[in-house]
C-alpha cells in the first residue's frame, strides 16, 4: 500500500498541503525507493507538540518533530508510522539557522522518515550520519521543488 496523509492542524502559517504531500511522495518513492508505506504526517502548533512531547516522551516543552513507528514484524520492511511536525518550532529554528520555515518542515519530514527507516540520533556518530543523509535529501528536494511555494496554500 502507498498512502501518505497530511493533516494541517496549526494556524501559524498557511501550508500548501497537496504540494507538501507531493514532496513527501517524491521523497519516499524516488529518493528513498520505498515501495510500500502508510504514513500520517501532522502539521501542528507548539502547544499540541508540547502535549505530545510531555505525554509520550516525558520531555518538557515543544520540539520540532516526533515520530511514532507503527511497524510490525509482518510489515516486511514497509514503513508504517506517524510524524508530527511543529510549524511553530520550524519558524523559530529557521531564523536561528538562516533557513526558511518551508525548508525546515521539509527537513523535519525527511528526519521523521529516516527514523522510520532505522536511523537514530541517540549518540554523536549516529546523529552525524543521520544529519548527513537528511542534508542530502533536503538538497535533492530543493532542487526538484521550489520549497518556498509551500506557503501559498494552493495545489501547485
C-alpha positions as CSV (number, residue, x, y, z in Angstrom):
1,X,0.0,0.0,0.0
2,X,1.2,3.5,-0.8
3,X,-0.6,6.0,1.5
4,X,0.7,9.4,2.7
5,X,-1.9,11.5,4.5
6,X,-1.1,15.0,5.6
7,X,-3.1,16.8,8.2
8,X,-2.7,20.5,8.9
9,X,-3.9,21.3,12.4
10,X,-1.9,24.5,13.0
11,X,-2.7,28.1,12.3
12,X,0.7,29.8,12.3
13,X,1.3,29.5,8.6
14,X,-0.8,28.6,5.5
15,X,0.7,25.4,4.2
16,X,0.0,24.0,0.7
17,X,-0.9,20.6,1.9
18,X,-1.2,18.9,-1.6
19,X,2.2,20.3,-2.5
20,X,3.7,19.1,0.8
21,X,2.2,15.7,0.1
22,X,3.8,15.6,-3.4
23,X,7.2,16.4,-1.8
24,X,6.7,13.6,0.7
25,X,5.7,11.1,-2.0
26,X,8.7,12.1,-4.1
27,X,11.0,11.6,-1.1
28,X,9.5,8.2,-0.3
29,X,9.3,6.8,-3.8
30,X,12.1,8.4,-5.8
31,X,14.8,9.3,-3.3
32,X,14.3,6.5,-0.8
33,X,12.8,3.9,-3.1
34,X,10.2,2.7,-0.5
35,X,7.8,0.6,-2.4
36,X,5.2,0.5,0.4
37,X,4.3,2.9,3.1
38,X,1.4,4.0,5.2
39,X,2.2,7.3,6.9
40,X,0.3,10.1,8.6
41,X,2.0,13.5,8.8
42,X,0.6,16.0,11.2
43,X,1.5,19.7,11.0
44,X,0.8,21.1,14.4
45,X,1.4,24.0,16.7
46,X,3.8,24.3,19.7
47,X,1.0,23.8,22.2
48,X,0.0,20.4,20.8
49,X,3.6,19.4,20.3
50,X,4.3,20.2,23.9
51,X,1.5,17.9,25.0
52,X,2.8,15.1,22.8
53,X,6.4,15.6,23.9
54,X,5.4,15.6,27.6
55,X,2.9,12.7,27.4
56,X,4.8,10.3,25.2
57,X,8.5,11.2,25.6
58,X,8.4,12.7,29.1
59,X,10.3,15.8,27.9
60,X,9.2,19.2,28.8
61,X,8.3,21.8,26.2
62,X,7.9,21.7,22.5
63,X,10.2,20.1,19.9
64,X,10.5,20.2,16.2
65,X,9.5,16.7,15.2
66,X,8.3,13.5,16.8
67,X,8.0,10.2,15.0
68,X,5.9,7.2,16.1
69,X,6.8,3.9,14.4
70,X,3.8,1.6,14.0
71,X,5.9,-1.1,12.2
72,X,5.1,-4.7,13.0
73,X,7.1,-7.8,12.1
74,X,4.7,-8.8,9.3
75,X,5.3,-5.5,7.6
76,X,8.4,-6.8,5.7
77,X,10.2,-3.5,5.8
78,X,7.3,-1.4,4.8
79,X,7.0,2.0,6.5
80,X,4.1,2.5,8.9
81,X,4.0,5.4,11.2
82,X,3.1,9.0,12.1
83,X,5.2,12.1,12.0
84,X,4.3,15.2,14.0
85,X,5.9,18.4,12.8
86,X,5.7,21.6,14.8
87,X,5.4,24.5,12.4
88,X,6.0,27.0,15.3
89,X,9.3,25.3,16.0
90,X,10.2,25.4,12.3
91,X,9.6,29.1,12.3
92,X,11.9,29.6,15.3
93,X,14.6,27.2,14.1
94,X,14.6,28.7,10.6
95,X,15.5,32.1,12.0
96,X,18.2,30.6,14.1
97,X,19.8,28.7,11.2
98,X,19.2,31.2,8.4
99,X,16.8,28.9,6.6
100,X,13.2,29.3,5.5
101,X,10.5,27.7,7.6
102,X,9.4,25.8,4.5
103,X,12.8,24.1,4.2
104,X,12.6,23.3,7.9
105,X,9.3,21.5,7.7
106,X,10.7,19.5,4.7
107,X,13.8,18.7,6.8
108,X,11.6,17.5,9.7
109,X,9.6,15.3,7.3
110,X,12.9,13.8,6.0
111,X,14.1,13.4,9.6
112,X,10.9,11.6,10.6
113,X,11.1,9.2,7.6
114,X,14.7,8.5,8.3
115,X,13.7,7.5,11.9
116,X,11.2,5.1,10.4
117,X,13.9,3.6,8.2
118,X,16.0,2.8,11.2
119,X,18.2,5.9,11.6
120,X,18.7,7.3,15.1
121,X,20.2,10.3,16.7
122,X,21.0,9.0,20.1
123,X,24.8,9.4,20.0
124,X,27.0,11.8,18.2
125,X,28.2,9.3,15.5
126,X,24.6,8.3,14.6
127,X,23.5,11.9,14.8
128,X,26.2,12.9,12.3
129,X,25.2,10.1,9.9
130,X,21.5,10.9,10.1
131,X,22.2,14.7,9.7
132,X,24.3,14.0,6.6
133,X,21.6,11.9,5.0
134,X,18.9,14.5,6.0
135,X,21.0,17.3,4.4
136,X,21.4,15.3,1.2
137,X,17.7,14.6,1.0
138,X,16.7,18.2,1.6
139,X,19.2,19.4,-1.0
140,X,17.8,17.0,-3.6
141,X,14.2,18.0,-2.8
142,X,15.0,21.7,-3.0
143,X,16.5,21.1,-6.5
144,X,13.3,19.4,-7.6
145,X,10.7,21.6,-5.8
146,X,10.5,25.3,-5.0
147,X,10.0,24.8,-1.3
148,X,9.0,28.4,-0.8
149,X,5.8,27.6,-2.6
150,X,4.7,25.6,0.4
151,X,3.2,28.8,2.0
152,X,0.9,29.5,-0.9
153,X,-1.9,27.3,0.3
154,X,-2.7,26.2,-3.2
155,X,-2.3,23.0,-5.1
156,X,1.0,23.6,-7.0
